[in-house]
Amino acid sequence: MNLADEALSGRTLRRESYAKLVALIYDAITNGLPEAQILKFAVPASKGLED
């Protein structure tokens, strides 16, 4: 969840959207992506999940 919080940079998401972001990050981690690459896609992904 630290990566999700870092990607959000102080913004908030609804619980369901936050869970989707965490799932995306988890998938990236389990596929071996380095943290820097995960943040590169997680930041724009988090903006796409905003209402």
Summary of the structure (lengths in Angstrom):
residues: 51
radius of gyration: 9.9
end to end distance: 20.2
largest distance: 29.9
contacts: 126
relative contact order: 0.25
helix: 73%
strand: 0%
